[in-house]
Amino acid sequence: MDQILSKNQIKLIRSLKQKKNRYKLKKYLVEGEKMILELLEKSPETIQYIVLNHSDPLPFTTPIYRTDSVTFNSLSNLQNPQGFLAVCDMPAEYFGEMKSDQSFYIYTDAVQDPGNLGTILRTADWFGVSTVWIGEGSVDPFGSKCIQASMGSVFNVQLIQVSQEELLKCSLPLWVTDMEGQSVYDLDWDQPGVLVLGNEGNGVSQYLKENAGRVLTIPGSPNRMVESLNVAMTTVSILTLRDKSIRNL
């Protein structure tokens, strides 16, 4: 039977709007019927309970709590709340050890815009990159804006926190993106490696550049008027090229 949301639960949900509380409790919020249904299908065990602002019957086995629209709107991170919210456990592997048992990874080096990180995760999901390493200084992938930008891909791609020191212990070569470097068209994308994506304003740190196997750039038109591509556009471009290469298209 559905229950009424308690004051303690309301306090908990409000606290999860802040990153420090999400990481302390290892919990985060998911909003929207579509995303919650997707998560119920993929990883129902990660959902602690669902909060609704309506009385419609739903075929969920997950515990459901209900509240009024005014309270729900105060809990939501969305400009237009959809009436569906889930309190979820962060995946344990996010806090686990880095494993380099795959042939290709993405590493985000202080990517700070949630829209950019969400797009990176969505792009990785689309092109079958199963693991993204979240570097120091990067925005929280479990924040509301990043989850919304990823369109649910945050549930599909394995995320692991990885420091720069841990990254350099990886046996795979690092392919660092930069404004100057070897053309991405000249790299053999069939070989294993880690694609390192940098901060929106400063790019990849000098420390990682100095330890890179390759520094890569996307050649632009000689007549271009823009200074650079942003990190999300760079990811789309490079993963499209890599996909074409490994498929021999």
N, C-alpha and C positions, 0 to 999 in steps of 0.2 A: 504494500500500500504506500502511496506517495505521502511525503511528510512536508511540514512547513519548515522553511529555512530558519535556522536558529540565529540568535544574535552572535554567538561565537563563530558560526560559519560565515556570517556576513563580515565580521571582523577579519577572518582569515582571508576571504576572497579579496577584500580591499587591500590587505597587506601584500598580496601577490602582484599588485600593480607595480611594485618596486623590485628591482633586480636583486638587491641584497636579501630580501625576504624570499624570493624565488629560490635563490641558491642556498640559503640557510635551511629552508624546508624541503628543497629539491622538488618543488611543485610549480606548476604553471597553469595558465588559463587558456582554454580554447573556446572561441565563440563562433556561432553560426550553425544552423542545422546541417548544412552540407558537410562542413568540416568534421563536425561531431559524428555524423553518420559514417563518414569515411574512417575516422579513428576507431569507432565501434567495430567496424569490419576488419581493420588491420590489427589493432592492438587494444582490444577491449579491457585487458587486464590493467592498462595504465590509467584508466578513468576511475577516479574515486567515486564521484557522483556527478549528476547533471542537475542544473538549476533551470527552471522554466518560469515564465511569467504568465502562463495561461493554464487552463484546466483541461485541455484536450488530452484524451487518453493516448498513450504512446506504448508501442510494443517493446520497451526496453527492459532488460533484466538488470541493468545497472541501476543502483539506487537513484531515485528522483526526488528532488526537493522543489517546492514551489514557493513563489513570493509574488508580491504585487509589482505592477509595472514601475512605480516610482522607485522602489527599492532596487529592482533589477537594473533600471537605467543608471542608478548611482554606482552599481557594481561593474557595469560594462565599460570597456575601453573604446567602443565603437561610437562614431558620431550618430549612427542610426542603429541602435541595438535591435537584434533580431529575435530576442526572446529565448535564445538557447545559449547556455554557458556550461562548460565542463571544467571541473577541477581535476587536474591530471598529475601523475608522477613523471618526473623527468626520467628518461631512459638511463639505466645504470651505466651503460657503456660510455655515456657522455663524460663521466667522471673517471673512467677506467684508463688502462694503459694503451698507448699507441701500438698498433700492430701493422706492420707493413707486409701483409701476406697477399696483397692484391698488386696488380701491375700499374695502376694509375690512381692518383689521388689529387684532390684540390686542397690547397692550404690558403686560408685567409689571414693575411698579415695586417692586423689592425684595420680591417674594413669596418667603418663606423656607421654607415648609413643603413638603417634596417630595410629600406626599400632595395638597396643594392644587394645586401646579403640574401634577402628573400628571393630576389631574381636569380642570384647565383645558385641557390638551392633548387629552385624550379628548373633552371637550365641543366644542372647536374642530373636531376631526376629524369628529364626528357631524354638526355643522351646516355643514360645508363651508368652514370658515375655513382657508384653505390656508397662511397664514403667521402665526407668532407671533413677535414681537420680545421677546427676553429682556433685560430692563433690568438696570442695575447693582444689585448687592446681592441679586439673585434667586438661589435655589438652583440648583445645577447640574442641568439637565434630563437629563444623561447619567449621573447617579448612580443606583445600583441601586433605591432606594426610589421615585424619580420614574418610572423606566422601568416598574417593576411597577405603579405607580398609574395610569399612562397606558394600561395594557393593550396596549402596542405602538403607540399613536398617536404616540409620539415618532418613529417611522419614517415616518409618513404626513404629518405637518405639517412644513413648512419652518421651521426655527428659525434666527434670526440674532441675534447679540449687538448691541444698540443702546444707546448711552449717552443720557442725557437731552439732551445738547447736540445729538446727531444727530437725536433725535426732534423737537426744536423746529425743525429745518431742513426737516422734512417739510411738504409743501404741503397735506396733509390736516388738517382740524380735529381737535383732541383732545377726546374725550369722557371726562372724568374721573369716576370713581365716588367717592361720598362719602356720609356720613350725612345731609348737608343739601345740597339743590340742586334742580334742576328734575326733575320726575317723568319717569321713563323712558317713561311712557305718552304724553308730549307731544312726544317727539322723532320726526322723520320718519326712520325707519330705512332708507329707500331711498337716502338721500344717502350719499356717501363719508365715511369718518371712521376714527379710531383709538380703540378702546375701551381706556382706561388703567385697569388694576387695581392696587390698592395693597397695601402691607404689611399683614400680619395684625393687628399691634398699632397701627400709626401711620397706616395708610391711605396714600393717595397723597401724595407730598412736596408741601410748600407751593410749591416752585419750579414744579412742573408745574401745580398748581392755578391759580397766578397767570397761567399762559400757556395755560390751557384755553379751547377754544371754548365748551364747555358743561361744567357740573358737574352730574352726574346722580345721582339717588337712587331707590331702589325703595321706594315708599310701603308702610308696614306697617299692620297693623290698629291702630285706636286703642286696642284692648284687649290689645295684645301684651304679653307678659311678658319676652321676650328683648330684649337691648340692640341686637343687630345680626345680620345674616347674615354667614357667613364668605365669603372671597373666592371659593371654589369654588362655593358655592351662588349667589352673586351672578352669576357667569359663566353658570351654567345658566339662571338666571331671565332674564337679559338676552338671551342668544342664543336662547332659546325665543321671547321677545317679538319679537326682530328677525326670526327666521325666519317667524313668523306674519305679520308686517307685510309682508315682501317677497313673500310668497306670496299676500297678500290673502285670508287665511283668516278 
